[in-house]
Amino acid sequence: MLSYCPTCHKAWEYDRLEKREVKHDGMPSFGLERKECSSCKEPPKSFKDLPSTLARERHKILLQKIATDNQKLLKKNVGKKRTK
């Protein structure tokens, strides 16, 4: 069954054999049910801020690891210069 996505302005249908949505460019939309395709639907509100929160936490951990590694390299290089 064809539907029309008012967000991306394309006709689309779900292909059950391939288990995916198929979008059709240039298909007339007259008489088609107006329904958003899965790529245009918003994620559930409970997960809305999750990616940015995870990204901030990962960034924080990465910066801490870089700082720790830099301190170790600095101590190692300072020790080498003193022995020369």
Buried (B, 14 or more C-beta within 10 A) or exposed (E): EBBBBEEEEBBBBBEEEEEEBEEEEEBEBEEBEEBBBEEBEEEEEEEEEEEEEEEEEEEEEEEEEEEEEEEEEEEEEEEEEEEE
